[in-house]
Amino acid sequence: MLLQIHWQFKDGHTDMRAQKDIDPENQRELSLWVEEVKRGHPLPAEAMWMICNEKSEYFSLTLK
Protein backbone atom coordinates (compact mmCIF):
# COMPACT_ATOMS: atom_id res chain seq x y z
CA MET A 1 0.00 0.00 0.00
CA LEU A 2 1.29 3.44 -0.88
CA LEU A 3 1.56 5.54 2.30
CA GLN A 4 2.53 9.14 2.89
CA ILE A 5 3.71 10.93 5.99
CA HIS A 6 2.65 14.56 6.32
CA TRP A 7 3.02 17.42 8.71
CA GLN A 8 -0.54 18.51 9.56
CA PHE A 9 -1.09 22.05 10.82
CA LYS A 10 -3.84 23.46 13.04
CA ASP A 11 -5.53 25.20 10.11
CA GLY A 12 -5.91 21.81 8.39
CA HIS A 13 -3.33 22.10 5.63
CA THR A 14 -0.65 19.46 5.28
CA ASP A 15 2.87 19.25 3.91
CA MET A 16 3.86 15.83 2.58
CA ARG A 17 7.27 14.77 3.86
CA ALA A 18 7.69 11.19 2.56
CA GLN A 19 6.03 8.47 0.52
CA LYS A 20 6.65 4.73 0.45
CA ASP A 21 5.01 1.57 -0.82
CA ILE A 22 4.84 -0.47 2.37
CA ASP A 23 2.79 -3.22 3.97
CA PRO A 24 0.95 -1.46 6.83
CA GLU A 25 0.63 -4.83 8.58
CA ASN A 26 4.42 -5.06 8.84
CA GLN A 27 4.79 -3.03 12.03
CA ARG A 28 8.58 -3.27 12.12
CA GLU A 29 9.03 -1.93 8.59
CA LEU A 30 6.44 0.79 9.21
CA SER A 31 8.07 1.83 12.51
CA LEU A 32 11.54 1.98 10.98
CA TRP A 33 10.27 4.13 8.10
CA VAL A 34 8.42 6.51 10.44
CA GLU A 35 11.53 6.94 12.62
CA GLU A 36 13.69 7.58 9.55
CA VAL A 37 11.30 10.28 8.33
CA LYS A 38 11.11 11.89 11.78
CA ARG A 39 14.92 12.12 11.93
CA GLY A 40 15.15 13.66 8.47
CA HIS A 41 12.21 16.05 8.82
CA PRO A 42 12.02 17.54 12.32
CA LEU A 43 8.44 18.39 13.21
CA PRO A 44 7.61 22.11 13.43
CA ALA A 45 6.23 23.14 16.83
CA GLU A 46 2.81 24.00 15.39
CA ALA A 47 2.36 20.70 13.49
CA MET A 48 1.63 17.03 14.17
CA TRP A 49 2.40 13.87 12.20
CA MET A 50 -0.20 12.30 9.93
CA ILE A 51 0.04 9.10 7.91
CA CYS A 52 -2.41 8.54 5.06
CA ASN A 53 -2.98 6.15 2.17
CA GLU A 54 -4.14 6.62 -1.43
CA LYS A 55 -7.80 6.75 -0.38
CA SER A 56 -7.31 9.76 1.90
CA GLU A 57 -8.41 13.24 0.91
CA TYR A 58 -4.98 14.39 2.11
CA PHE A 59 -3.04 12.09 -0.23
CA SER A 60 -0.80 14.20 -2.50
CA LEU A 61 -0.18 13.10 -6.07
CA THR A 62 3.51 13.29 -6.94
CA LEU A 63 5.44 13.17 -10.20
CA LYS A 64 8.41 10.87 -10.64
N, CA, C and O atoms as CSV, one atom per row, in Angstrom:
chain,resi,resn,atom,element,x,y,z
A,1,MET,N,N,0.846,-1.171,0.000
A,1,MET,CA,C,0.000,0.000,0.000
A,1,MET,C,C,0.892,1.235,0.000
A,1,MET,O,O,1.885,1.296,0.726
A,2,LEU,N,N,0.534,2.203,-0.810
A,2,LEU,CA,C,1.290,3.441,-0.881
A,2,LEU,C,C,0.861,4.346,0.273
A,2,LEU,O,O,-0.306,4.725,0.379
A,3,LEU,N,N,1.824,4.687,1.139
A,3,LEU,CA,C,1.559,5.541,2.299
A,3,LEU,C,C,2.358,6.820,2.195
A,3,LEU,O,O,3.420,6.858,1.573
A,4,GLN,N,N,1.842,7.860,2.804
A,4,GLN,CA,C,2.533,9.135,2.893
A,4,GLN,C,C,2.549,9.597,4.342
A,4,GLN,O,O,1.625,9.331,5.112
A,5,ILE,N,N,3.620,10.292,4.690
A,5,ILE,CA,C,3.712,10.934,5.994
A,5,ILE,C,C,3.693,12.439,5.752
A,5,ILE,O,O,4.461,12.962,4.945
A,6,HIS,N,N,2.810,13.118,6.457
A,6,HIS,CA,C,2.649,14.563,6.318
A,6,HIS,C,C,2.855,15.248,7.661
A,6,HIS,O,O,2.707,14.642,8.721
A,7,TRP,N,N,3.202,16.529,7.585
A,7,TRP,CA,C,3.015,17.423,8.714
A,7,TRP,C,C,1.609,17.957,8.558
A,7,TRP,O,O,1.252,18.407,7.469
A,8,GLN,N,N,0.793,17.924,9.602
A,8,GLN,CA,C,-0.543,18.514,9.563
A,8,GLN,C,C,-0.585,19.689,10.544
A,8,GLN,O,O,-0.202,19.568,11.708
A,9,PHE,N,N,-1.061,20.822,10.037
A,9,PHE,CA,C,-1.088,22.053,10.818
A,9,PHE,C,C,-2.486,22.327,11.353
A,9,PHE,O,O,-3.470,21.779,10.855
A,10,LYS,N,N,-2.567,23.177,12.369
A,10,LYS,CA,C,-3.840,23.456,13.044
A,10,LYS,C,C,-4.922,23.964,12.102
A,10,LYS,O,O,-6.105,23.706,12.325
A,11,ASP,N,N,-4.530,24.685,11.049
A,11,ASP,CA,C,-5.528,25.203,10.107
A,11,ASP,C,C,-6.019,24.140,9.125
A,11,ASP,O,O,-6.890,24.408,8.297
A,12,GLY,N,N,-5.453,22.925,9.221
A,12,GLY,CA,C,-5.913,21.807,8.392
A,12,GLY,C,C,-5.040,21.496,7.194
A,12,GLY,O,O,-5.159,20.412,6.622
A,13,HIS,N,N,-4.163,22.409,6.792
A,13,HIS,CA,C,-3.333,22.097,5.625
A,13,HIS,C,C,-2.224,21.135,6.027
A,13,HIS,O,O,-1.853,21.037,7.197
A,14,THR,N,N,-1.707,20.429,5.031
A,14,THR,CA,C,-0.647,19.464,5.278
A,14,THR,C,C,0.522,19.726,4.340
A,14,THR,O,O,0.393,20.399,3.318
A,15,ASP,N,N,1.658,19.176,4.721
A,15,ASP,CA,C,2.869,19.254,3.913
A,15,ASP,C,C,3.448,17.844,3.869
A,15,ASP,O,O,3.934,17.341,4.882
A,16,MET,N,N,3.398,17.204,2.700
A,16,MET,CA,C,3.856,15.831,2.580
A,16,MET,C,C,5.377,15.775,2.709
A,16,MET,O,O,6.098,16.513,2.038
A,17,ARG,N,N,5.845,14.892,3.578
A,17,ARG,CA,C,7.273,14.774,3.860
A,17,ARG,C,C,7.893,13.539,3.235
A,17,ARG,O,O,9.067,13.570,2.867
A,18,ALA,N,N,7.125,12.427,3.099
A,18,ALA,CA,C,7.693,11.192,2.560
A,18,ALA,C,C,6.577,10.295,2.033
A,18,ALA,O,O,5.419,10.390,2.438
A,19,GLN,N,N,6.980,9.416,1.108
A,19,GLN,CA,C,6.034,8.467,0.524
A,19,GLN,C,C,6.744,7.140,0.337
A,19,GLN,O,O,7.915,7.100,-0.039
A,20,LYS,N,N,6.033,6.056,0.601
A,20,LYS,CA,C,6.647,4.733,0.450
A,20,LYS,C,C,5.567,3.690,0.235
A,20,LYS,O,O,4.490,3.752,0.827
A,21,ASP,N,N,5.881,2.721,-0.632
A,21,ASP,CA,C,5.011,1.567,-0.821
A,21,ASP,C,C,5.410,0.565,0.255
A,21,ASP,O,O,6.518,0.029,0.238
A,22,ILE,N,N,4.504,0.321,1.182
A,22,ILE,CA,C,4.837,-0.466,2.372
A,22,ILE,C,C,3.618,-1.272,2.811
A,22,ILE,O,O,2.478,-0.856,2.604
A,23,ASP,N,N,3.869,-2.409,3.407
A,23,ASP,CA,C,2.790,-3.224,3.966
A,23,ASP,C,C,2.450,-2.677,5.354
A,23,ASP,O,O,3.251,-2.834,6.275
A,24,PRO,N,N,1.285,-2.038,5.534
A,24,PRO,CA,C,0.951,-1.459,6.833
A,24,PRO,C,C,0.814,-2.501,7.945
A,24,PRO,O,O,0.813,-2.151,9.125
A,25,GLU,N,N,0.700,-3.763,7.579
A,25,GLU,CA,C,0.628,-4.832,8.582
A,25,GLU,C,C,2.018,-5.185,9.126
A,25,GLU,O,O,2.138,-5.802,10.185
A,26,ASN,N,N,3.054,-4.794,8.402
A,26,ASN,CA,C,4.422,-5.064,8.841
A,26,ASN,C,C,4.850,-3.936,9.777
A,26,ASN,O,O,5.437,-2.947,9.341
A,27,GLN,N,N,4.557,-4.090,11.043
A,27,GLN,CA,C,4.788,-3.035,12.028
A,27,GLN,C,C,6.255,-2.645,12.145
A,27,GLN,O,O,6.564,-1.472,12.352
A,28,ARG,N,N,7.149,-3.592,12.017
A,28,ARG,CA,C,8.584,-3.273,12.124
A,28,ARG,C,C,9.012,-2.370,10.971
A,28,ARG,O,O,9.658,-1.346,11.192
A,29,GLU,N,N,8.658,-2.744,9.749
A,29,GLU,CA,C,9.030,-1.932,8.591
A,29,GLU,C,C,8.401,-0.538,8.679
A,29,GLU,O,O,9.054,0.465,8.393
A,30,LEU,N,N,7.137,-0.490,9.075
A,30,LEU,CA,C,6.435,0.786,9.213
A,30,LEU,C,C,7.099,1.656,10.279
A,30,LEU,O,O,7.316,2.847,10.053
A,31,SER,N,N,7.420,1.086,11.421
A,31,SER,CA,C,8.065,1.835,12.511
A,31,SER,C,C,9.433,2.367,12.105
A,31,SER,O,O,9.771,3.512,12.407
A,32,LEU,N,N,10.218,1.544,11.424
A,32,LEU,CA,C,11.542,1.985,10.980
A,32,LEU,C,C,11.426,3.144,9.994
A,32,LEU,O,O,12.192,4.105,10.070
A,33,TRP,N,N,10.477,3.058,9.077
A,33,TRP,CA,C,10.273,4.126,8.103
A,33,TRP,C,C,9.847,5.422,8.796
A,33,TRP,O,O,10.377,6.491,8.492
A,34,VAL,N,N,8.902,5.330,9.716
A,34,VAL,CA,C,8.425,6.513,10.436
A,34,VAL,C,C,9.582,7.165,11.200
A,34,VAL,O,O,9.725,8.388,11.165
A,35,GLU,N,N,10.393,6.385,11.876
A,35,GLU,CA,C,11.528,6.937,12.624
A,35,GLU,C,C,12.537,7.599,11.691
A,35,GLU,O,O,13.094,8.645,12.024
A,36,GLU,N,N,12.774,7.003,10.534
A,36,GLU,CA,C,13.693,7.581,9.548
A,36,GLU,C,C,13.183,8.948,9.072
A,36,GLU,O,O,13.951,9.905,8.967
A,37,VAL,N,N,11.893,9.022,8.789
A,37,VAL,CA,C,11.297,10.280,8.332
A,37,VAL,C,C,11.364,11.331,9.439
A,37,VAL,O,O,11.693,12.488,9.175
A,38,LYS,N,N,11.057,10.943,10.663
A,38,LYS,CA,C,11.111,11.888,11.779
A,38,LYS,C,C,12.503,12.473,11.959
A,38,LYS,O,O,12.646,13.662,12.245
A,39,ARG,N,N,13.540,11.637,11.791
A,39,ARG,CA,C,14.920,12.120,11.930
A,39,ARG,C,C,15.271,13.112,10.810
A,39,ARG,O,O,15.956,14.108,11.045
A,40,GLY,N,N,14.801,12.832,9.615
A,40,GLY,CA,C,15.147,13.658,8.466
A,40,GLY,C,C,14.292,14.905,8.297
A,40,GLY,O,O,14.668,15.825,7.571
A,41,HIS,N,N,13.154,14.939,8.960
A,41,HIS,CA,C,12.209,16.046,8.816
A,41,HIS,C,C,11.682,16.441,10.195
A,41,HIS,O,O,10.552,16.097,10.541
A,42,PRO,N,N,12.475,17.151,10.980
A,42,PRO,CA,C,12.024,17.539,12.323
A,42,PRO,C,C,10.677,18.262,12.279
A,42,PRO,O,O,10.456,19.147,11.453
A,43,LEU,N,N,9.807,17.875,13.166
A,43,LEU,CA,C,8.442,18.389,13.214
A,43,LEU,C,C,8.405,19.832,13.706
A,43,LEU,O,O,8.940,20.130,14.774
A,44,PRO,N,N,7.778,20.740,12.939
A,44,PRO,CA,C,7.614,22.108,13.429
A,44,PRO,C,C,6.735,22.114,14.692
A,44,PRO,O,O,5.881,21.244,14.860
A,45,ALA,N,N,6.947,23.077,15.556
A,45,ALA,CA,C,6.232,23.144,16.830
A,45,ALA,C,C,4.717,23.203,16.647
A,45,ALA,O,O,3.978,22.680,17.481
A,46,GLU,N,N,4.249,23.823,15.582
A,46,GLU,CA,C,2.811,23.998,15.389
A,46,GLU,C,C,2.168,22.880,14.561
A,46,GLU,O,O,1.024,23.019,14.128
A,47,ALA,N,N,2.884,21.782,14.336
A,47,ALA,CA,C,2.362,20.697,13.492
A,47,ALA,C,C,2.325,19.380,14.262
A,47,ALA,O,O,2.896,19.248,15.345
A,48,MET,N,N,1.623,18.399,13.659
A,48,MET,CA,C,1.634,17.033,14.169
A,48,MET,C,C,1.791,16.092,12.979
A,48,MET,O,O,1.535,16.472,11.837
A,49,TRP,N,N,2.211,14.866,13.257
A,49,TRP,CA,C,2.397,13.872,12.202
A,49,TRP,C,C,1.063,13.289,11.760
A,49,TRP,O,O,0.145,13.119,12.563
A,50,MET,N,N,0.972,12.986,10.467
A,50,MET,CA,C,-0.204,12.301,9.933
A,50,MET,C,C,0.274,11.316,8.874
A,50,MET,O,O,1.091,11.659,8.019
A,51,ILE,N,N,-0.237,10.100,8.934
A,51,ILE,CA,C,0.040,9.095,7.908
A,51,ILE,C,C,-1.267,8.838,7.172
A,51,ILE,O,O,-2.316,8.666,7.794
A,52,CYS,N,N,-1.199,8.811,5.840
A,52,CYS,CA,C,-2.406,8.537,5.062
A,52,CYS,C,C,-2.079,7.594,3.913
A,52,CYS,O,O,-0.916,7.392,3.563
A,53,ASN,N,N,-3.141,7.016,3.330
A,53,ASN,CA,C,-2.978,6.155,2.167
A,53,ASN,C,C,-3.646,6.803,0.954
A,53,ASN,O,O,-4.154,7.921,1.035
A,54,GLU,N,N,-3.636,6.090,-0.161
A,54,GLU,CA,C,-4.143,6.622,-1.428
A,54,GLU,C,C,-5.626,6.996,-1.396
A,54,GLU,O,O,-6.080,7.776,-2.233
A,55,LYS,N,N,-6.367,6.465,-0.466
A,55,LYS,CA,C,-7.799,6.748,-0.381
A,55,LYS,C,C,-8.115,8.019,0.416
A,55,LYS,O,O,-9.260,8.471,0.439
A,56,SER,N,N,-7.116,8.582,1.057
A,56,SER,CA,C,-7.314,9.761,1.904
A,56,SER,C,C,-7.466,11.032,1.073
A,56,SER,O,O,-6.852,11.175,0.015
A,57,GLU,N,N,-8.281,11.938,1.560
A,57,GLU,CA,C,-8.412,13.244,0.910
A,57,GLU,C,C,-7.120,14.044,1.010
A,57,GLU,O,O,-6.929,14.999,0.257
A,58,TYR,N,N,-6.243,13.675,1.914
A,58,TYR,CA,C,-4.979,14.385,2.114
A,58,TYR,C,C,-3.839,13.838,1.253
A,58,TYR,O,O,-2.763,14.433,1.196
A,59,PHE,N,N,-4.072,12.708,0.584
A,59,PHE,CA,C,-3.037,12.094,-0.233
A,59,PHE,C,C,-2.630,13.050,-1.343
A,59,PHE,O,O,-3.483,13.575,-2.059
A,60,SER,N,N,-1.322,13.278,-1.489
A,60,SER,CA,C,-0.797,14.199,-2.505
A,60,SER,C,C,-0.264,13.409,-3.683
A,60,SER,O,O,0.565,12.515,-3.509
A,61,LEU,N,N,-0.727,13.727,-4.873
A,61,LEU,CA,C,-0.176,13.099,-6.067
A,61,LEU,C,C,1.203,13.687,-6.319
A,61,LEU,O,O,1.401,14.895,-6.193
A,62,THR,N,N,2.152,12.837,-6.674
A,62,THR,CA,C,3.508,13.294,-6.940
A,62,THR,C,C,3.952,12.821,-8.314
A,62,THR,O,O,3.454,11.819,-8.828
A,63,LEU,N,N,4.874,13.534,-8.893
A,63,LEU,CA,C,5.437,13.166,-10.199
A,63,LEU,C,C,6.785,12.528,-9.964
A,63,LEU,O,O,7.533,12.943,-9.079
A,64,LYS,N,N,7.096,11.524,-10.751
A,64,LYS,CA,C,8.411,10.873,-10.639
A,64,LYS,C,C,9.417,11.597,-11.488
A,64,LYS,O,O,10.583,11.206,-11.531
